[in-house]
């Protein structure tokens, strides 16, 4: 029988791009933490390029000659710095080198002397747009901003315009444009409210761009924006959310990634001839565009990540010119095999108010009805549970647990209306979905009372604490990882640049304190009778350590046992293999003790 550590040693690769016809650059956790690798396609040789103590956050496919650009933080603090790296030698330099600030890469200006980025170095609460000299790191402010998130989205091919997002929230995410010639910025397509505009892809002539938006619609679709006429026109409207977008360098092919009920469908359009191209289709899985979705290298080669339960994470290539599809990166299986991993079934149930709510059901063949069930609640809350490889879940399933992973109201992927069903005063309706699911599972014989546990990370941790305070007798074990226990203090203490962004979802400190207090688990901690484990990173800038300390302290002050694991070199989750191998065996043993004994 495989050990739990074997599941965590399976490698995951993503964020790939072709630096030239033969060289793939990508991120992999093969070493135990995300680092940069390159693979020579002609020989299959794989070379590790970075050997940092901490994780590589992301890498951009935009290069300056043979120089690429990546970001990294320290100990999970998310004070992300921008590095340059020579992809031939692996030599890298910290360009920004300001640990008191946070940076986001925005592109390489023509001439390869400067990059553009956003930075909160001037004021921790605000993001300015800046220009950084690649040779010496000297930084110049291009545009001062008095609001928080101003994140670079796309630099025009001629280097004149920078598109960037002002993020009031996931679903209120407006697109702005800075004109370098005039120094002026304005909002693109100012009509309406509560809309998102993302993944812009410039046409080669810099006269317009394709993008994904849900303006005047419930779902995200692909549109084109014309700079001369200032008009937005719809290009492709799927029945589900368009999730990712990539345009080939010559502007001929547009690739669209569509999220169809949690599985992803890849479509390619020929903009010269019109219509969809009949290309080889990837295996069923998830294609998260934030892990790299781009045309790169010569020809028309789309590089993208593909993840599923039995394909933990690899970089794939669709070569349109040669009508070929292949996986480019290796998977280190650590003694396991794909056949040992269990794909889920997609189900739905009717919640307390009749809302249809989807959930994934993971059961090993032969698992008896009424086996211990663990609810795994995703974070966000503007997130979605996807059928991807999760080492702890894979281990628990093979140990005889049934895993249920719902997409309760407030999840993304099911339209704007569904996404906003848990806003502010409706926060606890999503917890009621969890209780309704538990009732459904008992009625259908999947679960039995007294044998159900709940766990989640970030907002999933908040949901976990809410589950055991709103429904004290429902769960027999709970694991809260980097979760909020008090929405009021969470908003007071989260990183300054995040506060306004999160207030749009939870309610503001200025106007909604009563709501924040009413829904916070900390004020109902006296109801907790469920055995609880709390996991947190000491450097978490999103959900400060004080959120864990509050709930742990409250329980200990009343003599209630609670197991608390705190990692001094981690942030919002566990990035390092050594810490994961310390934490998750304890989590598994905790769940076995309370649900299987």
KOLGUTOR-125380 format. One record per residue (C-alpha): residue in three letters; x, y, z. Coordinates in steps of 0.2 Angstrom, whole numbers, always signed. Layout:
ala;X;Y;Z .
...
***
This chain:
unk;+0;+0;+0 .
unk;+7;+17;-4 .
unk;+11;+29;+10 .
unk;+3;+47;+11 .
unk;+20;+55;+7 .
unk;+20;+46;-10 .
unk;+4;+56;-15 .
unk;+13;+72;-11 .
unk;+29;+68;-21 .
unk;+19;+66;-38 .
unk;+26;+81;-48 .
unk;+15;+95;-56 .
unk;+21;+106;-70 .
unk;+13;+121;-77 .
unk;+16;+139;-84 .
unk;+25;+134;-100 .
unk;+30;+143;-115 .
unk;+42;+140;-130 .
unk;+57;+152;-129 .
unk;+62;+146;-146 .
unk;+58;+132;-158 .
unk;+67;+119;-147 .
unk;+66;+126;-129 .
unk;+51;+124;-117 .
unk;+52;+134;-101 .
unk;+40;+129;-87 .
unk;+37;+128;-68 .
unk;+38;+112;-59 .
unk;+37;+106;-41 .
unk;+49;+91;-44 .
unk;+62;+98;-32 .
unk;+49;+99;-18 .
unk;+44;+118;-21 .
unk;+40;+127;-38 .
unk;+56;+131;-48 .
unk;+59;+135;-66 .
unk;+64;+121;-78 .
unk;+68;+120;-97 .
unk;+66;+105;-108 .
unk;+75;+103;-125 .
unk;+62;+95;-136 .
unk;+75;+88;-148 .
unk;+83;+78;-135 .
unk;+71;+77;-121 .
unk;+84;+84;-109 .
unk;+77;+93;-94 .
unk;+87;+106;-84 .
unk;+82;+114;-68 .
unk;+86;+133;-70 .
unk;+82;+140;-53 .
unk;+87;+134;-35 .
unk;+78;+146;-24 .
unk;+74;+143;-6 .
unk;+57;+149;-9 .
unk;+44;+146;-23 .
unk;+44;+154;-40 .
unk;+27;+163;-40 .
unk;+25;+164;-59 .
unk;+34;+166;-75 .
unk;+30;+177;-90 .
unk;+31;+171;-108 .
unk;+36;+188;-114 .
unk;+55;+189;-116 .
unk;+69;+202;-119 .
unk;+80;+192;-131 .
unk;+86;+177;-121 .
unk;+80;+184;-104 .
unk;+64;+179;-96 .
unk;+55;+186;-81 .
unk;+48;+178;-66 .
unk;+42;+182;-48 .
unk;+45;+175;-31 .
unk;+42;+179;-13 .
unk;+49;+174;+4 .
unk;+41;+162;+16 .
unk;+24;+164;+8 .
unk;+23;+183;+12 .
unk;+17;+187;-6 .
unk;+29;+202;-6 .
unk;+32;+197;-24 .
unk;+48;+203;-32 .
unk;+52;+202;-51 .
unk;+68;+193;-57 .
unk;+76;+192;-73 .
unk;+84;+175;-79 .
unk;+95;+170;-93 .
unk;+87;+154;-100 .
unk;+103;+148;-106 .
unk;+114;+149;-91 .
unk;+100;+150;-77 .
unk;+108;+166;-70 .
unk;+95;+176;-62 .
unk;+94;+194;-53 .
unk;+81;+202;-42 .
unk;+76;+217;-52 .
unk;+65;+225;-40 .
unk;+74;+220;-24 .
unk;+62;+229;-12 .
unk;+55;+217;+1 .
unk;+43;+230;+8 .
unk;+34;+231;-9 .
unk;+24;+220;-20 .
unk;+26;+220;-39 .
unk;+17;+213;-54 .
unk;+25;+210;-71 .
unk;+17;+219;-86 .
unk;+27;+216;-101 .
unk;+43;+221;-111 .
unk;+44;+237;-120 .
unk;+51;+238;-137 .
unk;+70;+239;-137 .
unk;+71;+226;-123 .
unk;+78;+239;-111 .
unk;+63;+241;-99 .
unk;+49;+231;-92 .
unk;+33;+238;-86 .
unk;+25;+233;-70 .
unk;+13;+238;-56 .
unk;+20;+242;-38 .
unk;+14;+247;-21 .
unk;+31;+254;-16 .
unk;+25;+272;-15 .
unk;+11;+267;-4 .
unk;+6;+249;+2 .
unk;-12;+252;-1 .
unk;-10;+258;-19 .
unk;-3;+251;-35 .
unk;+6;+263;-47 .
unk;+11;+258;-65 .
unk;+30;+259;-66 .
unk;+44;+256;-79 .
unk;+60;+246;-73 .
unk;+77;+246;-81 .
unk;+82;+228;-85 .
unk;+100;+232;-83 .
unk;+100;+241;-66 .
unk;+83;+239;-59 .
unk;+80;+258;-58 .
unk;+61;+261;-57 .
unk;+51;+276;-64 .
unk;+33;+279;-60 .
unk;+23;+281;-75 .
unk;+6;+283;-67 .
unk;+1;+286;-49 .
unk;-15;+278;-43 .
unk;-25;+281;-27 .
unk;-34;+265;-27 .
unk;-28;+247;-23 .
unk;-27;+234;-37 .
unk;-20;+240;-54 .
unk;-14;+225;-62 .
unk;-5;+225;-79 .
unk;-15;+215;-92 .
unk;-8;+217;-109 .
unk;+5;+228;-117 .
unk;+1;+233;-135 .
unk;+14;+226;-149 .
unk;+19;+243;-153 .
unk;+23;+247;-135 .
unk;+11;+262;-134 .
unk;-3;+256;-124 .
unk;-4;+246;-107 .
unk;-20;+238;-103 .
unk;-23;+235;-84 .
unk;-37;+230;-72 .
unk;-44;+239;-58 .
unk;-51;+226;-47 .
unk;-65;+230;-35 .
unk;-69;+212;-35 .
unk;-69;+196;-45 .
unk;-85;+201;-54 .
unk;-81;+220;-54 .
unk;-65;+220;-63 .
unk;-64;+235;-75 .
unk;-51;+237;-89 .
unk;-41;+253;-91 .
unk;-28;+259;-103 .
unk;-13;+270;-101 .
unk;-6;+279;-117 .
unk;+12;+281;-115 .
unk;+13;+295;-127 .
unk;+0;+306;-118 .
unk;+3;+299;-101 .
unk;-16;+298;-99 .
unk;-26;+284;-93 .
unk;-45;+280;-96 .
unk;-57;+266;-93 .
unk;-61;+255;-108 .
unk;-80;+253;-111 .
unk;-87;+262;-96 .
unk;-105;+257;-98 .
unk;-113;+247;-84 .
unk;-107;+240;-68 .
unk;-104;+223;-60 .
unk;-94;+217;-75 .
unk;-77;+209;-78 .
unk;-65;+212;-92 .
unk;-50;+200;-93 .
unk;-37;+191;-103 .
unk;-36;+205;-117 .
unk;-26;+199;-132 .
unk;-20;+213;-144 .
unk;-21;+211;-162 .
unk;-4;+213;-171 .
unk;-8;+230;-178 .
unk;-11;+237;-160 .
unk;-28;+244;-166 .
unk;-39;+233;-155 .
unk;-40;+217;-144 .
unk;-50;+202;-140 .
unk;-55;+199;-122 .
unk;-67;+190;-110 .
unk;-81;+199;-102 .
unk;-98;+196;-94 .
unk;-104;+214;-98 .
unk;-123;+214;-100 .
unk;-124;+195;-98 .
unk;-124;+181;-85 .
unk;-109;+171;-92 .
unk;-92;+176;-99 .
unk;-90;+177;-118 .
unk;-77;+183;-130 .
unk;-78;+200;-137 .
unk;-67;+212;-148 .
unk;-64;+230;-144 .
unk;-60;+242;-157 .
unk;-49;+257;-152 .
unk;-54;+269;-166 .
unk;-73;+267;-164 .
unk;-72;+263;-145 .
unk;-85;+249;-148 .
unk;-86;+232;-140 .
unk;-93;+218;-151 .
unk;-97;+200;-147 .
unk;-87;+187;-155 .
unk;-91;+170;-147 .
unk;-104;+166;-134 .
unk;-103;+149;-126 .
unk;-117;+142;-115 .
unk;-104;+142;-101 .
unk;-90;+154;-95 .
unk;-76;+158;-107 .
unk;-61;+156;-96 .
unk;-45;+158;-106 .
unk;-40;+167;-122 .
unk;-24;+167;-133 .
unk;-21;+175;-150 .
unk;-7;+169;-161 .
unk;+7;+182;-165 .
unk;+1;+184;-183 .
unk;-17;+187;-177 .
unk;-23;+172;-187 .
unk;-29;+160;-173 .
unk;-39;+163;-157 .
unk;-39;+150;-144 .
unk;-53;+150;-131 .
unk;-54;+140;-116 .
unk;-72;+136;-110 .
unk;-77;+130;-92 .
unk;-91;+118;-95 .
unk;-98;+113;-78 .
unk;-80;+111;-71 .
unk;-72;+102;-86 .
unk;-64;+113;-99 .
unk;-66;+113;-118 .
unk;-53;+120;-130 .
unk;-59;+129;-146 .
unk;-48;+137;-159 .
unk;-55;+150;-172 .
unk;-47;+154;-188 .
unk;-49;+173;-189 .
unk;-43;+174;-208 .
unk;-55;+161;-215 .
unk;-68;+162;-201 .
unk;-76;+148;-191 .
unk;-69;+135;-179 .
unk;-54;+124;-183 .
unk;-56;+105;-181 .
unk;-40;+102;-170 .
unk;-36;+87;-160 .
unk;-45;+88;-143 .
unk;-35;+86;-126 .
unk;-41;+73;-114 .
unk;-55;+78;-102 .
unk;-48;+89;-88 .
unk;-45;+106;-82 .
unk;-36;+120;-91 .
unk;-33;+134;-79 .
unk;-27;+148;-90 .
unk;-19;+157;-75 .
unk;-6;+143;-76 .
unk;-1;+148;-94 .
unk;-11;+149;-110 .
unk;-2;+156;-124 .
unk;+4;+154;-142 .
unk;+23;+155;-142 .
unk;+38;+150;-152 .
unk;+38;+149;-171 .
unk;+22;+143;-180 .
unk;+5;+141;-172 .
unk;+9;+132;-156 .
unk;-3;+134;-142 .
unk;+5;+130;-125 .
unk;-7;+126;-110 .
unk;-8;+117;-94 .
unk;-19;+101;-92 .
unk;-24;+94;-75 .
unk;-36;+80;-70 .
unk;-36;+68;-56 .
unk;-26;+55;-66 .
unk;-16;+68;-74 .
unk;-9;+78;-60 .
unk;-3;+93;-70 .
unk;+7;+94;-86 .
unk;+11;+107;-100 .
unk;+4;+102;-117 .
unk;+6;+108;-134 .
unk;-7;+110;-148 .
unk;+3;+112;-165 .
unk;-11;+118;-177 .
unk;+1;+119;-192 .
unk;+5;+100;-190 .
unk;-12;+95;-183 .
unk;-3;+87;-168 .
unk;-6;+87;-149 .
unk;+6;+81;-136 .
unk;+11;+82;-118 .
unk;+28;+90;-116 .
unk;+32;+88;-97 .
unk;+36;+72;-87 .
unk;+26;+66;-72 .
unk;+36;+59;-58 .
unk;+24;+46;-50 .
unk;+34;+42;-34 .
unk;+28;+23;-35 .
unk;+10;+27;-39 .
unk;+1;+25;-55 .
unk;-14;+34;-63 .
unk;-25;+18;-60 .
unk;-24;+21;-42 .
unk;-32;+38;-43 .
unk;-51;+40;-43 .
unk;-60;+51;-55 .
unk;-76;+59;-47 .
unk;-94;+59;-53 .
unk;-104;+75;-55 .
unk;-120;+76;-46 .
unk;-133;+89;-41 .
unk;-145;+91;-26 .
unk;-159;+103;-22 .
unk;-154;+115;-8 .
unk;-165;+122;+6 .
unk;-173;+135;-6 .
unk;-174;+124;-21 .
unk;-158;+130;-29 .
unk;-149;+116;-39 .
unk;-131;+115;-32 .
unk;-118;+104;-41 .
unk;-105;+93;-31 .
unk;-92;+81;-35 .
unk;-92;+64;-27 .
unk;-76;+54;-25 .
unk;-78;+35;-20 .
unk;-66;+21;-23 .
unk;-75;+6;-31 .
unk;-81;-6;-17 .
unk;-83;+8;-4 .
unk;-98;+3;+6 .
unk;-113;+15;+8 .
unk;-112;+25;+23 .
unk;-93;+26;+23 .
unk;-85;+41;+32 .
unk;-88;+56;+22 .
unk;-77;+72;+21 .
unk;-84;+88;+14 .
unk;-70;+98;+5 .
unk;-75;+116;+3 .
unk;-66;+127;-10 .
unk;-59;+144;-6 .
unk;-62;+160;-14 .
unk;-76;+162;-11 .
unk;-76;+167;-29 .
unk;-69;+150;-34 .
unk;-75;+133;-41 .
unk;-71;+116;-36 .
unk;-62;+107;-50 .
unk;-59;+88;-53 .
unk;-40;+90;-52 .
unk;-27;+80;-42 .
unk;-26;+84;-24 .
unk;-14;+72;-14 .
unk;-23;+73;+2 .
unk;-40;+69;-5 .
unk;-32;+55;-16 .
unk;-25;+47;-1 .
unk;-41;+48;+9 .
unk;-51;+40;-5 .
unk;-39;+25;-6 .
unk;-40;+24;+13 .
unk;-59;+21;+12 .
unk;-66;+39;+14 .
unk;-79;+46;+2 .
unk;-75;+64;-3 .
unk;-89;+77;-7 .
unk;-83;+93;-15 .
unk;-98;+105;-18 .
unk;-99;+121;-28 .
unk;-111;+130;-16 .
unk;-119;+146;-20 .
unk;-107;+160;-22 .
unk;-95;+149;-33 .
unk;-90;+155;-50 .
unk;-92;+145;-66 .
unk;-111;+145;-65 .
unk;-115;+163;-70 .
unk;-115;+180;-62 .
unk;-132;+178;-53 .
unk;-126;+161;-45 .
unk;-110;+170;-40 .
unk;-119;+184;-30 .
unk;-131;+173;-21 .
unk;-120;+173;-5 .
unk;-115;+192;-5 .
unk;-114;+201;+12 .
unk;-130;+198;+22 .
unk;-133;+182;+12 .
unk;-117;+174;+18 .
unk;-124;+160;+28 .
unk;-135;+154;+14 .
unk;-120;+145;+7 .
unk;-117;+137;+24 .
unk;-136;+131;+23 .
unk;-131;+123;+6 .
unk;-118;+112;+15 .
unk;-131;+107;+28 .
unk;-144;+103;+14 .
unk;-131;+93;+5 .
unk;-127;+83;+21 .
unk;-146;+79;+23 .
unk;-146;+74;+4 .
unk;-131;+62;+7 .
unk;-139;+54;+22 .
unk;-156;+51;+12 .
unk;-147;+44;-2 .
unk;-137;+32;+9 .
unk;-120;+39;+4 .
unk;-117;+46;+21 .
unk;-123;+42;+39 .
unk;-125;+54;+54 .
unk;-110;+54;+65 .
unk;-98;+50;+51 .
unk;-96;+66;+42 .
unk;-81;+78;+43 .
unk;-78;+95;+35 .
unk;-62;+104;+29 .
unk;-57;+118;+18 .
unk;-43;+132;+15 .
unk;-45;+151;+15 .
unk;-63;+154;+13 .
unk;-66;+136;+14 .
unk;-58;+137;+31 .
unk;-71;+150;+35 .
unk;-85;+139;+29 .
unk;-78;+125;+39 .
unk;-79;+135;+55 .
unk;-96;+141;+50 .
unk;-101;+123;+48 .
unk;-97;+118;+65 .
unk;-104;+134;+73 .
unk;-120;+135;+63 .
unk;-124;+116;+64 .
unk;-114;+110;+79 .
unk;-120;+92;+79 .
unk;-118;+89;+60 .
unk;-99;+86;+59 .
unk;-88;+74;+69 .
unk;-72;+82;+63 .
unk;-66;+98;+56 .
unk;-50;+105;+48 .
unk;-48;+123;+45 .
unk;-33;+129;+35 .
unk;-29;+147;+34 .
unk;-47;+152;+37 .
unk;-55;+167;+43 .
unk;-64;+166;+60 .
unk;-69;+184;+62 .
unk;-73;+194;+46 .
unk;-72;+210;+55 .
unk;-54;+208;+61 .
unk;-49;+199;+45 .
unk;-53;+215;+35 .
unk;-45;+226;+48 .
unk;-29;+216;+47 .
unk;-27;+209;+29 .
unk;-14;+217;+18 .
unk;-19;+235;+14 .
unk;-20;+233;-5 .
unk;-32;+218;-2 .
unk;-45;+227;+9 .
unk;-56;+236;-3 .
unk;-56;+221;-15 .
unk;-62;+209;-1 .
unk;-75;+222;+6 .
unk;-84;+221;-11 .
unk;-88;+203;-7 .
unk;-90;+202;+12 .
unk;-96;+220;+16 .
unk;-87;+235;+22 .
unk;-80;+240;+39 .
unk;-88;+257;+37 .
unk;-105;+251;+33 .
unk;-107;+233;+37 .
unk;-99;+229;+54 .
unk;-116;+222;+60 .
unk;-117;+209;+46 .
unk;-98;+205;+48 .
unk;-101;+201;+66 .
unk;-117;+191;+64 .
unk;-109;+179;+51 .
unk;-92;+177;+60 .
unk;-89;+160;+68 .
unk;-78;+168;+82 .
unk;-94;+175;+90 .
unk;-102;+158;+91 .
unk;-87;+148;+96 .
unk;-96;+143;+112 .
unk;-106;+131;+101 .
unk;-91;+121;+95 .
unk;-92;+103;+100 .
unk;-83;+96;+85 .
unk;-65;+90;+86 .
unk;-55;+104;+77 .
unk;-38;+105;+69 .
unk;-32;+122;+63 .
unk;-17;+125;+51 .
unk;-10;+141;+47 .
unk;+6;+150;+40 .
unk;+14;+163;+51 .
unk;+17;+175;+36 .
unk;+0;+174;+28 .
unk;-4;+192;+21 .
unk;-22;+187;+15 .
unk;-29;+179;+31 .
unk;-17;+185;+45 .
unk;-11;+172;+58 .
unk;-22;+181;+71 .
unk;-38;+173;+63 .
unk;-31;+156;+68 .
unk;-25;+162;+85 .
unk;-42;+169;+89 .
unk;-52;+153;+87 .
unk;-39;+142;+95 .
unk;-38;+154;+110 .
unk;-56;+155;+112 .
unk;-58;+136;+113 .
unk;-43;+134;+124 .
unk;-49;+147;+136 .
unk;-65;+136;+138 .
unk;-55;+120;+140 .
unk;-60;+113;+123 .
unk;-46;+103;+114 .
unk;-40;+110;+98 .
unk;-25;+104;+87 .
unk;-15;+119;+80 .
unk;-1;+118;+67 .
unk;+8;+134;+63 .
unk;+22;+135;+50 .
unk;+34;+149;+52 .
unk;+40;+149;+34 .
unk;+23;+148;+25 .
unk;+10;+160;+20 .
unk;-8;+157;+13 .
unk;-6;+138;+12 .
unk;+9;+126;+12 .
unk;+20;+128;-2 .
unk;+35;+118;+4 .
unk;+35;+99;+3 .
unk;+44;+97;+20 .
unk;+30;+106;+28 .
unk;+16;+97;+18 .
unk;+24;+80;+24 .
unk;+23;+86;+42 .
unk;+6;+93;+41 .
unk;-5;+82;+30 .
unk;-1;+65;+39 .
unk;-7;+73;+55 .
unk;-23;+79;+46 .
unk;-26;+62;+39 .
unk;-23;+54;+56 .
unk;-35;+66;+64 .
unk;-49;+62;+52 .
unk;-46;+44;+54 .
unk;-47;+45;+73 .
unk;-63;+54;+73 .
unk;-72;+47;+58 .
unk;-66;+29;+57 .
unk;-64;+24;+75 .
***
